[in-house]
Amino acid sequence: MVLKNIRYALKNIPKKRVTRLCPEVESPLSDRFRGLQILDKSKCIGCGICANTCPNNAIKIIKAPIAPGSGKQRWFPEIDIGHCLFCGLCIDQCPKSALSSGKEYTKGMVKWTHKDLLMTPDKLAREVDIDEGDEK
């Protein structure tokens, strides 16, 4: 039995791998894949429809600067991706198409603290690097 398993392993060494080392090697994605959300701050009106439609209450509307370093603030969504289902209802219900779905699914999601899983408006608009966060 042991020799049979060793023979099988040696026979399969030259064959091409069928597994990938995730997240180093990303899987190919379909066109319909829903990854991390992207916010277009110029289109967002802060209406809160995305927060009201979210089945997990993962979205809160918070006041945030309109641009990094700006003193002016407006209402923008903040998404807790630790609770997000990636169902896409927030994107479908947005009246101004300010939210869209990106193709990122590993970047920014492998975190150890809950605070790092909060996608602030700056992170959603990709004004801040997702991996570095918005340390203030």
C-alpha positions in Angstrom: 0.0 0.0 0.0 2.8 2.5 0.9 4.8 1.6 -2.2 1.6 2.1 -4.3 1.1 5.6 -2.9 4.8 6.5 -3.4 4.6 5.3 -7.0 1.5 7.3 -7.6 3.2 10.5 -6.2 6.3 10.0 -8.3 4.2 9.5 -11.4 2.3 12.8 -10.8 5.4 15.0 -10.1 5.9 16.1 -13.7 2.2 16.9 -14.3 0.9 20.5 -14.2 -0.4 21.7 -10.8 -4.2 21.8 -10.4 -4.2 23.9 -7.3 -3.3 27.6 -6.7 -1.7 29.2 -3.8 -4.2 31.8 -2.7 -3.9 34.8 -2.3 -0.5 34.9 -4.1 -2.0 33.5 -7.3 -5.5 34.9 -7.9 -8.2 32.9 -9.6 -9.6 34.1 -12.9 -12.9 36.0 -12.4 -16.1 36.0 -14.4 -17.6 39.3 -15.6 -20.4 39.0 -13.1 -18.1 38.7 -10.1 -18.8 41.1 -7.2 -15.7 42.2 -5.2 -15.1 45.1 -3.0 -17.4 48.1 -3.7 -16.1 51.3 -5.3 -17.6 54.6 -4.4 -17.6 57.6 -6.8 -17.8 60.5 -4.3 -18.7 63.0 -7.0 -21.9 61.0 -7.8 -22.9 60.1 -4.2 -25.8 62.2 -2.8 -25.7 60.6 0.6 -29.4 59.5 0.4 -28.9 56.4 2.5 -30.9 54.1 0.2 -27.9 51.7 0.1 -27.9 51.5 3.9 -31.7 50.9 4.0 -31.5 48.1 1.4 -28.6 46.2 3.0 -30.0 43.0 4.4 -27.2 42.7 7.0 -27.1 46.4 8.0 -23.5 46.4 7.0 -23.7 50.0 5.6 -23.8 53.2 7.7 -24.1 56.7 6.4 -21.4 58.8 8.0 -20.1 62.3 7.5 -16.7 62.4 5.8 -14.5 64.8 3.9 -15.3 65.2 0.2 -11.6 64.9 -0.6 -8.5 64.0 1.4 -7.4 66.9 3.5 -10.6 68.9 2.7 -12.5 70.7 5.4 -15.8 70.3 3.7 -17.8 67.2 4.7 -20.8 65.4 3.2 -22.7 62.1 3.9 -21.2 59.0 2.4 -21.7 55.2 3.0 -19.3 53.3 5.1 -19.4 49.5 4.6 -18.4 46.9 7.1 -17.1 44.2 4.8 -16.9 41.8 7.7 -20.8 41.7 7.6 -21.2 42.3 3.8 -22.8 39.5 1.8 -21.6 41.0 -1.5 -25.2 40.6 -2.7 -25.0 43.8 -4.8 -28.4 45.2 -3.6 -26.7 48.5 -2.5 -25.2 48.9 -6.0 -28.5 48.0 -7.7 -30.5 50.5 -5.6 -28.1 53.5 -5.8 -30.1 56.2 -7.7 -27.0 57.9 -9.0 -24.8 54.8 -9.7 -22.3 56.0 -7.2 -21.5 52.5 -6.0 -20.1 49.9 -8.2 -18.5 46.5 -7.8 -14.8 46.0 -8.2 -12.8 42.9 -8.9 -10.8 43.0 -5.7 -11.6 40.1 -3.3 -8.4 39.4 -1.4 -6.9 42.9 -1.1 -8.1 44.6 2.1 -10.1 41.7 3.3 -7.5 39.6 5.2 -7.4 41.6 8.4 -7.3 40.7 12.0 -9.1 43.6 13.7 -12.7 44.6 13.0 -11.7 48.3 12.6 -9.6 47.3 9.6 -12.7 45.7 7.9 -14.6 49.0 7.9 -14.4 50.4 4.4 -14.6 54.2 5.0 -15.6 56.5 2.2 -11.9 57.3 1.6 -11.2 53.5 1.2 -14.3 53.0 -1.0 -13.3 55.8 -3.3 -9.7 54.4 -3.3 -8.3 57.7 -2.1 -6.5 55.7 0.6 -4.6 52.5 0.1 -6.8 49.7 1.3 -3.9 47.7 2.8 -2.5 50.6 4.6 -5.9 51.8 5.9 -6.8 55.3 7.0 -4.5 55.7 10.0 -5.1 59.1 11.5 
